[in-house]
Each structure stands twice: as structure tokens, then as C-alpha cells.
Amino acid sequence: MKISKNRALLTLLGLSFIWGSSFVLIKKGLVSFDPLQVASLRIVIASLAFLPIFIKKYKLIKKEDILNIAIVGYIGSAIPFVLYSVAQTKVDSSMAGVLNALTPIFALIIGVLFFNVENNLFKTLGVILGLIGASILIFGANGSIEMDNIGYSLLIVIATICYAISVNTIGSKLKHIDSLSVSSASFIAIAPIAIIYLFSTDFVNVIQTNGGITSLLYVSILALMGTFLATIILFKLVRETDAIFSSTVAYLIPGVALFWGILDGELINFIQILGLILIISGVYLSRK
């Protein structure tokens, strides 16, 4: 069922705001928790939210789907969650949000190389522009080349590659299952390891320290809004509009991340703006 343009636009803006806020929420969670605790808490809380959906829909999952769902869970969620949390111990949330826009670029590259996605001149130019923009951000965002910071920035790039693998896996291997079933099953698949790890750490003691509850609140918002609710909104938007309209969220997320970064006192320079423009231009061309 199609919805009005105004409602669709408001939904898109809301989704962009939720996803674009994820990076500053990770930053706030890292105030008290270590990166692996932030990632594990995010997985556990989101999995609990997805559990009722999984109970309702698990019968749609066949044995031959389990491996691909595990790929979506671990490569599309668990690993990126860890990589973003680790990276943001050194990388500003605004830069993390901008680099996140590389996901469609790598989705195209991996799709062409491994999933028989068609390529053309526009897409090739888009990939080149996007990678140039990312290189400018990684190597020149702070006005100097610091190998330590470069390494952490590259973790975000690896995370976007993981997202791209997951997107292509869903598109080529799991199209026969509705998206909410895939999402709920993928989170249930990664929840046990996250739970085991979490309870092997001192996270309960951290919660009881000064600021621990506040960090837990931020991570809970990240899991429930930025992961669970955003997933549902996206799938609803795709169903009520179309995939092309919904995909424009990729253009808006970096702007929201930059907005929160500025509010949180992060410095934004010309190099970052230039890198953002090139990446967004690359995303646009790669979708033509």
C-alpha cells in the first residue's frame, strides 16, 4: 500500500535522524563501557526486542537458509558493531558517520565482483569518486597523517565492507524470506556469543559506577532505536514506497552525524566537507 509523499518524506527523515544519531550514541556508550561491551550490549538488547518477531516467524527459516542468516548476523551486524565501537575510541562520531556512507559503494563493488551485478560507466565513476573522498577523509581530515588514527579509520571502512557483504547476501540468497524474519533470525543467531562474552566481563560493576547507568541508557537507545526500530521503519518504507526512494537515506545519515558531532564539540574542517561531498557524489553516480 502506497503512502502520501509527505508522509514518506517524514518517515525517511525520521529514519535518517535515527541512524545518523547512532554514531554519537556509540561515543556516549564508550564513556563507561569498553568497545566490546558496547557492541555486546547493543546485540543483546536488540536481540531481546527481535525475539517476539523471531518466535512468530522462525518457521519461515529453512535449513538451507541457516548459513546465509549466520553470515548476515555475524558479518552484517556483530563484526561491524565491534569495529565501529573500537574505531570510535579514536575517530570522531561525525567522521564515522561520513565514512559509513561508503556502504553503497562497497555494496556495488562486491556485487559486481561476486554477485553478477551489472556495471557501467556511471557506477565505475561513482566508485572512484567515493574512494577518493574516503581517502581524503582518512589521510587528511586532521591536516596530518597519523598512522594510529588511519588504522582506526580503516576499521570503519572494513565495517562498511561487512555491511556490503550482508546486503548482497540478503539480495541474492534470502529474497524468498521477508526482511523482518531475516533480521530477527540473524540477531538471535549472534545473541548467545554476545551474552556469554558480556557476562564474562565486569559490565555489571561498570553499570554501578558513576555514569554507568547513563552509558547503558545511551546504548539501549542505540539498540532499540538505531537497530531494532530503524530496521522495522526501513522495511516498512521499502514496502510502502520503493527501494530507490528508501535508499536515499544513505545521503542523509552523514549530515545527521555531522550535526551531532558539531553539537558535541567536534571540529569539522574543509577537508571533511570535501570528503563528504565526494563520497555522496560517488553514491549518487553508483546508483545510476
Helices and strands as residue ranges (DSSP letters): H 5-20, H 22-29, H 35-57, G 58-60, G 63-65, H 66-73, I 74-78, H 79-87, H 93-99, G 100-102, H 103-114, H 121-140, H 147-173, H 179-198, H 203-207, H 212-221, I 222-229, H 230-240, H 243-247, H 249-263, H 270-286
